[in-house]
Amino acid sequence: MPVRTPDPEPAGDEPFGPPPGNMSNPGWLSDIELAEARRRLPMLYVEAVPVRVDGMGVVTEVGMLLRATVLGEITRTIVSGRVRYGEPLRDALFRHLENDLGPMAFPLLPPQPNPFTVAEYFPMPGLGAFHDDRQHAVSMAFVVPVTGTCEPRQDALEVTWMTPQEAASDTVAAEMEGGRGTLVRMALASVGALR
């Protein structure tokens, strides 16, 4: 079963000026360019564990995305996607949160977000805690509070809100690809949500 980091197609926005030739977004790689880059270079990603917090800033719920794989299997995951050439990390994080959770999610991103960890995905199983059989990927992972209504978009089927203990359970970890169950546990530990 292929393990993949979700890569939604670009929405046609052109944040880096007019497109050259017939490319709709010069900050996005064509399928051929992406395949070639993946064979030669680590790819940079951002990942976000969406959370809801109470008035004291304590995490009360964790948002998990439900997705169908190309093989028709149902898995759980978190917000994830590539950083475009010339795109600030904060902008990439906001773009992927909006793509996966919808425009009314209202993520609370500080001016300079700091990741709770940097995860390294290897194409060969066993080299680390995280695996993506297409590529070597480096991901900056963030815990992001959201305050609005989450309506999944792109390839997400739904957003399920769980308690931190449910999200960190072995059952949920078994439903996640590539070691992301470990990443969710690390996220919750980083904000003191696991006891």
ChimeraX commands (.cxc) that place a marker at each C-alpha (Angstrom):
marker #1 position 0.00,0.00,0.00 radius 0.5
marker #1 position 1.55,3.35,-0.99 radius 0.5
marker #1 position 2.03,5.81,1.83 radius 0.5
marker #1 position 1.78,9.38,0.66 radius 0.5
marker #1 position 1.79,12.91,1.90 radius 0.5
marker #1 position -1.35,14.58,0.50 radius 0.5
marker #1 position -0.61,16.88,-2.43 radius 0.5
marker #1 position -3.76,18.69,-3.54 radius 0.5
marker #1 position -3.65,20.20,-6.98 radius 0.5
marker #1 position -3.18,23.97,-7.17 radius 0.5
marker #1 position -6.33,26.06,-7.13 radius 0.5
marker #1 position -5.13,28.23,-10.01 radius 0.5
marker #1 position -3.94,31.14,-7.88 radius 0.5
marker #1 position -0.83,32.91,-9.13 radius 0.5
marker #1 position 0.97,34.48,-6.15 radius 0.5
marker #1 position 4.34,34.73,-7.92 radius 0.5
marker #1 position 3.48,36.83,-10.97 radius 0.5
marker #1 position 2.28,35.89,-14.43 radius 0.5
marker #1 position 2.79,32.25,-15.45 radius 0.5
marker #1 position 5.49,31.41,-18.00 radius 0.5
marker #1 position 4.35,29.44,-21.05 radius 0.5
marker #1 position 1.32,27.31,-20.34 radius 0.5
marker #1 position 1.94,26.71,-16.62 radius 0.5
marker #1 position -0.97,27.91,-14.51 radius 0.5
marker #1 position 1.25,28.51,-11.46 radius 0.5
marker #1 position 5.03,28.94,-11.66 radius 0.5
marker #1 position 5.30,28.08,-7.95 radius 0.5
marker #1 position 3.99,24.58,-8.67 radius 0.5
marker #1 position 5.83,21.76,-10.42 radius 0.5
marker #1 position 4.36,19.85,-13.34 radius 0.5
marker #1 position 3.89,16.10,-12.79 radius 0.5
marker #1 position 7.06,15.38,-14.75 radius 0.5
marker #1 position 9.10,18.02,-12.89 radius 0.5
marker #1 position 7.78,16.78,-9.55 radius 0.5
marker #1 position 8.68,13.16,-10.31 radius 0.5
marker #1 position 12.20,14.22,-11.34 radius 0.5
marker #1 position 12.66,16.41,-8.26 radius 0.5
marker #1 position 11.45,13.63,-5.97 radius 0.5
marker #1 position 14.10,11.30,-7.39 radius 0.5
marker #1 position 16.87,13.80,-6.61 radius 0.5
marker #1 position 15.91,16.08,-3.73 radius 0.5
marker #1 position 14.16,16.04,-0.37 radius 0.5
marker #1 position 10.82,17.84,-0.66 radius 0.5
marker #1 position 9.77,20.47,1.91 radius 0.5
marker #1 position 6.34,20.13,3.53 radius 0.5
marker #1 position 4.33,21.75,6.29 radius 0.5
marker #1 position 1.99,19.71,8.46 radius 0.5
marker #1 position -0.56,20.97,10.94 radius 0.5
marker #1 position -2.42,19.29,13.77 radius 0.5
marker #1 position -5.61,21.37,14.10 radius 0.5
marker #1 position -6.84,21.79,17.67 radius 0.5
marker #1 position -9.56,23.55,19.59 radius 0.5
marker #1 position -8.58,25.19,22.88 radius 0.5
marker #1 position -10.50,26.46,25.90 radius 0.5
marker #1 position -10.27,29.96,27.37 radius 0.5
marker #1 position -7.04,29.04,29.18 radius 0.5
marker #1 position -5.39,27.75,26.00 radius 0.5
marker #1 position -5.70,24.09,26.96 radius 0.5
marker #1 position -6.26,21.72,24.03 radius 0.5
marker #1 position -9.73,20.20,24.30 radius 0.5
marker #1 position -10.11,18.63,20.83 radius 0.5
marker #1 position -7.93,17.46,17.96 radius 0.5
marker #1 position -9.13,17.58,14.35 radius 0.5
marker #1 position -8.40,14.48,12.30 radius 0.5
marker #1 position -9.07,14.33,8.57 radius 0.5
marker #1 position -10.69,11.28,7.02 radius 0.5
marker #1 position -9.45,10.50,3.50 radius 0.5
marker #1 position -9.89,7.80,0.91 radius 0.5
marker #1 position -6.68,6.51,-0.70 radius 0.5
marker #1 position -6.30,5.79,-4.40 radius 0.5
marker #1 position -6.83,2.13,-3.48 radius 0.5
marker #1 position -10.18,2.97,-1.86 radius 0.5
marker #1 position -8.98,2.54,1.73 radius 0.5
marker #1 position -10.11,4.99,4.40 radius 0.5
marker #1 position -7.35,6.55,6.50 radius 0.5
marker #1 position -6.97,9.34,9.03 radius 0.5
marker #1 position -4.43,12.09,8.59 radius 0.5
marker #1 position -3.59,15.68,9.43 radius 0.5
marker #1 position -3.26,18.80,7.30 radius 0.5
marker #1 position -0.22,18.41,5.05 radius 0.5
marker #1 position 1.22,19.77,1.84 radius 0.5
marker #1 position 4.27,21.03,-0.03 radius 0.5
marker #1 position 5.81,24.45,0.28 radius 0.5
marker #1 position 6.00,26.24,-3.08 radius 0.5
marker #1 position 9.14,27.90,-4.36 radius 0.5
marker #1 position 9.32,31.43,-2.93 radius 0.5
marker #1 position 6.43,30.83,-0.51 radius 0.5
marker #1 position 6.90,31.77,3.17 radius 0.5
marker #1 position 6.20,28.88,5.57 radius 0.5
marker #1 position 3.38,30.82,7.25 radius 0.5
marker #1 position 1.66,31.32,3.89 radius 0.5
marker #1 position 2.08,27.63,2.99 radius 0.5
marker #1 position 0.66,26.60,6.35 radius 0.5
marker #1 position -2.33,28.93,5.97 radius 0.5
marker #1 position -2.95,27.75,2.37 radius 0.5
marker #1 position -3.01,24.07,3.35 radius 0.5
marker #1 position -5.19,24.71,6.41 radius 0.5
marker #1 position -7.70,26.53,4.21 radius 0.5
marker #1 position -7.48,23.85,1.49 radius 0.5
marker #1 position -8.15,21.01,3.92 radius 0.5
marker #1 position -10.41,22.62,6.54 radius 0.5
marker #1 position -12.22,25.25,4.47 radius 0.5
marker #1 position -12.12,29.05,4.45 radius 0.5
marker #1 position -14.18,29.39,7.64 radius 0.5
marker #1 position -11.78,27.40,9.88 radius 0.5
marker #1 position -10.08,30.62,11.07 radius 0.5
marker #1 position -6.67,29.24,12.09 radius 0.5
marker #1 position -4.78,31.25,14.71 radius 0.5
marker #1 position -1.31,31.59,13.22 radius 0.5
marker #1 position 1.26,33.78,14.97 radius 0.5
marker #1 position 3.36,36.14,12.81 radius 0.5
marker #1 position 6.33,33.76,13.13 radius 0.5
marker #1 position 5.00,30.21,13.66 radius 0.5
marker #1 position 7.45,27.76,15.26 radius 0.5
marker #1 position 7.21,24.03,14.53 radius 0.5
marker #1 position 7.00,21.60,17.44 radius 0.5
marker #1 position 9.23,19.24,15.43 radius 0.5
marker #1 position 10.78,18.59,12.04 radius 0.5
marker #1 position 9.75,15.19,10.70 radius 0.5
marker #1 position 11.78,13.39,8.08 radius 0.5
marker #1 position 9.92,10.95,5.80 radius 0.5
marker #1 position 12.04,8.35,4.00 radius 0.5
marker #1 position 11.07,6.26,0.97 radius 0.5
marker #1 position 12.68,3.20,2.55 radius 0.5
marker #1 position 10.80,1.77,5.57 radius 0.5
marker #1 position 12.78,1.46,8.79 radius 0.5
marker #1 position 15.09,4.47,8.41 radius 0.5
marker #1 position 13.02,6.56,10.80 radius 0.5
marker #1 position 9.63,6.94,12.43 radius 0.5
marker #1 position 8.05,8.39,9.26 radius 0.5
marker #1 position 7.64,6.88,5.79 radius 0.5
marker #1 position 6.53,8.07,2.33 radius 0.5
marker #1 position 7.31,5.56,-0.40 radius 0.5
marker #1 position 7.39,8.25,-3.14 radius 0.5
marker #1 position 10.09,10.46,-1.76 radius 0.5
marker #1 position 12.41,11.77,0.91 radius 0.5
marker #1 position 10.41,14.59,2.52 radius 0.5
marker #1 position 11.21,16.99,5.33 radius 0.5
marker #1 position 8.19,18.37,7.13 radius 0.5
marker #1 position 7.91,21.20,9.60 radius 0.5
marker #1 position 5.04,20.26,11.91 radius 0.5
marker #1 position 2.83,22.74,13.79 radius 0.5
marker #1 position -0.02,22.65,16.31 radius 0.5
marker #1 position -2.59,25.17,15.08 radius 0.5
marker #1 position -5.67,26.29,17.02 radius 0.5
marker #1 position -8.73,26.84,14.84 radius 0.5
marker #1 position -11.76,28.81,15.97 radius 0.5
marker #1 position -14.24,28.56,13.09 radius 0.5
marker #1 position -16.31,25.97,11.29 radius 0.5
marker #1 position -14.35,23.27,9.50 radius 0.5
marker #1 position -15.80,22.03,6.23 radius 0.5
marker #1 position -13.31,19.67,4.54 radius 0.5
marker #1 position -12.22,20.39,1.01 radius 0.5
marker #1 position -9.82,18.88,-1.51 radius 0.5
marker #1 position -9.66,15.11,-0.92 radius 0.5
marker #1 position -10.72,15.11,2.75 radius 0.5
marker #1 position -14.06,13.44,3.41 radius 0.5
marker #1 position -14.64,14.85,6.89 radius 0.5
marker #1 position -13.01,16.38,9.93 radius 0.5
marker #1 position -13.52,14.38,13.12 radius 0.5
marker #1 position -12.94,16.14,16.45 radius 0.5
marker #1 position -11.53,13.90,19.17 radius 0.5
marker #1 position -10.28,14.34,22.69 radius 0.5
marker #1 position -6.48,14.42,22.96 radius 0.5
marker #1 position -6.57,10.94,24.53 radius 0.5
marker #1 position -8.64,9.54,21.63 radius 0.5
marker #1 position -6.37,11.17,19.03 radius 0.5
marker #1 position -3.27,9.72,20.73 radius 0.5
marker #1 position -4.74,6.21,21.00 radius 0.5
marker #1 position -3.25,3.14,19.33 radius 0.5
marker #1 position -6.53,2.67,17.44 radius 0.5
marker #1 position -6.29,6.07,15.73 radius 0.5
marker #1 position -2.53,5.67,15.14 radius 0.5
marker #1 position -3.25,2.40,13.31 radius 0.5
marker #1 position -5.59,4.30,10.93 radius 0.5
marker #1 position -2.87,6.82,10.02 radius 0.5
marker #1 position -0.29,6.41,7.26 radius 0.5
marker #1 position 3.41,7.02,7.32 radius 0.5
marker #1 position 3.83,7.24,11.09 radius 0.5
marker #1 position 1.58,10.24,11.55 radius 0.5
marker #1 position 0.14,8.70,14.71 radius 0.5
marker #1 position 3.55,9.31,16.27 radius 0.5
marker #1 position 3.51,12.87,14.96 radius 0.5
marker #1 position 0.09,13.51,16.56 radius 0.5
marker #1 position 1.37,12.18,19.89 radius 0.5
marker #1 position 4.44,14.43,19.63 radius 0.5
marker #1 position 2.17,17.40,18.87 radius 0.5
marker #1 position -0.04,16.77,21.87 radius 0.5
marker #1 position 2.96,16.21,24.16 radius 0.5
marker #1 position 4.46,19.51,22.96 radius 0.5
marker #1 position 1.43,21.44,24.24 radius 0.5
marker #1 position 1.00,19.44,27.45 radius 0.5
marker #1 position -2.22,17.74,26.27 radius 0.5
marker #1 position -1.11,14.18,27.15 radius 0.5
marker #1 position -1.06,13.07,30.77 radius 0.5
marker link #1:1,2 radius 0.2
marker link #1:2,3 radius 0.2
marker link #1:3,4 radius 0.2
marker link #1:4,5 radius 0.2
marker link #1:5,6 radius 0.2
marker link #1:6,7 radius 0.2
marker link #1:7,8 radius 0.2
marker link #1:8,9 radius 0.2
marker link #1:9,10 radius 0.2
marker link #1:10,11 radius 0.2
marker link #1:11,12 radius 0.2
marker link #1:12,13 radius 0.2
marker link #1:13,14 radius 0.2
marker link #1:14,15 radius 0.2
marker link #1:15,16 radius 0.2
marker link #1:16,17 radius 0.2
marker link #1:17,18 radius 0.2
marker link #1:18,19 radius 0.2
marker link #1:19,20 radius 0.2
marker link #1:20,21 radius 0.2
marker link #1:21,22 radius 0.2
marker link #1:22,23 radius 0.2
marker link #1:23,24 radius 0.2
marker link #1:24,25 radius 0.2
marker link #1:25,26 radius 0.2
marker link #1:26,27 radius 0.2
marker link #1:27,28 radius 0.2
marker link #1:28,29 radius 0.2
marker link #1:29,30 radius 0.2
marker link #1:30,31 radius 0.2
marker link #1:31,32 radius 0.2
marker link #1:32,33 radius 0.2
marker link #1:33,34 radius 0.2
marker link #1:34,35 radius 0.2
marker link #1:35,36 radius 0.2
marker link #1:36,37 radius 0.2
marker link #1:37,38 radius 0.2
marker link #1:38,39 radius 0.2
marker link #1:39,40 radius 0.2
marker link #1:40,41 radius 0.2
marker link #1:41,42 radius 0.2
marker link #1:42,43 radius 0.2
marker link #1:43,44 radius 0.2
marker link #1:44,45 radius 0.2
marker link #1:45,46 radius 0.2
marker link #1:46,47 radius 0.2
marker link #1:47,48 radius 0.2
marker link #1:48,49 radius 0.2
marker link #1:49,50 radius 0.2
marker link #1:50,51 radius 0.2
marker link #1:51,52 radius 0.2
marker link #1:52,53 radius 0.2
marker link #1:53,54 radius 0.2
marker link #1:54,55 radius 0.2
marker link #1:55,56 radius 0.2
marker link #1:56,57 radius 0.2
marker link #1:57,58 radius 0.2
marker link #1:58,59 radius 0.2
marker link #1:59,60 radius 0.2
marker link #1:60,61 radius 0.2
marker link #1:61,62 radius 0.2
marker link #1:62,63 radius 0.2
marker link #1:63,64 radius 0.2
marker link #1:64,65 radius 0.2
marker link #1:65,66 radius 0.2
marker link #1:66,67 radius 0.2
marker link #1:67,68 radius 0.2
marker link #1:68,69 radius 0.2
marker link #1:69,70 radius 0.2
marker link #1:70,71 radius 0.2
marker link #1:71,72 radius 0.2
marker link #1:72,73 radius 0.2
marker link #1:73,74 radius 0.2
marker link #1:74,75 radius 0.2
marker link #1:75,76 radius 0.2
marker link #1:76,77 radius 0.2
marker link #1:77,78 radius 0.2
marker link #1:78,79 radius 0.2
marker link #1:79,80 radius 0.2
marker link #1:80,81 radius 0.2
marker link #1:81,82 radius 0.2
marker link #1:82,83 radius 0.2
marker link #1:83,84 radius 0.2
marker link #1:84,85 radius 0.2
marker link #1:85,86 radius 0.2
marker link #1:86,87 radius 0.2
marker link #1:87,88 radius 0.2
marker link #1:88,89 radius 0.2
marker link #1:89,90 radius 0.2
marker link #1:90,91 radius 0.2
marker link #1:91,92 radius 0.2
marker link #1:92,93 radius 0.2
marker link #1:93,94 radius 0.2
marker link #1:94,95 radius 0.2
marker link #1:95,96 radius 0.2
marker link #1:96,97 radius 0.2
marker link #1:97,98 radius 0.2
marker link #1:98,99 radius 0.2
marker link #1:99,100 radius 0.2
marker link #1:100,101 radius 0.2
marker link #1:101,102 radius 0.2
marker link #1:102,103 radius 0.2
marker link #1:103,104 radius 0.2
marker link #1:104,105 radius 0.2
marker link #1:105,106 radius 0.2
marker link #1:106,107 radius 0.2
marker link #1:107,108 radius 0.2
marker link #1:108,109 radius 0.2
marker link #1:109,110 radius 0.2
marker link #1:110,111 radius 0.2
marker link #1:111,112 radius 0.2
marker link #1:112,113 radius 0.2
marker link #1:113,114 radius 0.2
marker link #1:114,115 radius 0.2
marker link #1:115,116 radius 0.2
marker link #1:116,117 radius 0.2
marker link #1:117,118 radius 0.2
marker link #1:118,119 radius 0.2
marker link #1:119,120 radius 0.2
marker link #1:120,121 radius 0.2
marker link #1:121,122 radius 0.2
marker link #1:122,123 radius 0.2
marker link #1:123,124 radius 0.2
marker link #1:124,125 radius 0.2
marker link #1:125,126 radius 0.2
marker link #1:126,127 radius 0.2
marker link #1:127,128 radius 0.2
marker link #1:128,129 radius 0.2
marker link #1:129,130 radius 0.2
marker link #1:130,131 radius 0.2
marker link #1:131,132 radius 0.2
marker link #1:132,133 radius 0.2
marker link #1:133,134 radius 0.2
marker link #1:134,135 radius 0.2
marker link #1:135,136 radius 0.2
marker link #1:136,137 radius 0.2
marker link #1:137,138 radius 0.2
marker link #1:138,139 radius 0.2
marker link #1:139,140 radius 0.2
marker link #1:140,141 radius 0.2
marker link #1:141,142 radius 0.2
marker link #1:142,143 radius 0.2
marker link #1:143,144 radius 0.2
marker link #1:144,145 radius 0.2
marker link #1:145,146 radius 0.2
marker link #1:146,147 radius 0.2
marker link #1:147,148 radius 0.2
marker link #1:148,149 radius 0.2
marker link #1:149,150 radius 0.2
marker link #1:150,151 radius 0.2
marker link #1:151,152 radius 0.2
marker link #1:152,153 radius 0.2
marker link #1:153,154 radius 0.2
marker link #1:154,155 radius 0.2
marker link #1:155,156 radius 0.2
marker link #1:156,157 radius 0.2
marker link #1:157,158 radius 0.2
marker link #1:158,159 radius 0.2
marker link #1:159,160 radius 0.2
marker link #1:160,161 radius 0.2
marker link #1:161,162 radius 0.2
marker link #1:162,163 radius 0.2
marker link #1:163,164 radius 0.2
marker link #1:164,165 radius 0.2
marker link #1:165,166 radius 0.2
marker link #1:166,167 radius 0.2
marker link #1:167,168 radius 0.2
marker link #1:168,169 radius 0.2
marker link #1:169,170 radius 0.2
marker link #1:170,171 radius 0.2
marker link #1:171,172 radius 0.2
marker link #1:172,173 radius 0.2
marker link #1:173,174 radius 0.2
marker link #1:174,175 radius 0.2
marker link #1:175,176 radius 0.2
marker link #1:176,177 radius 0.2
marker link #1:177,178 radius 0.2
marker link #1:178,179 radius 0.2
marker link #1:179,180 radius 0.2
marker link #1:180,181 radius 0.2
marker link #1:181,182 radius 0.2
marker link #1:182,183 radius 0.2
marker link #1:183,184 radius 0.2
marker link #1:184,185 radius 0.2
marker link #1:185,186 radius 0.2
marker link #1:186,187 radius 0.2
marker link #1:187,188 radius 0.2
marker link #1:188,189 radius 0.2
marker link #1:189,190 radius 0.2
marker link #1:190,191 radius 0.2
marker link #1:191,192 radius 0.2
marker link #1:192,193 radius 0.2
marker link #1:193,194 radius 0.2
marker link #1:194,195 radius 0.2
view
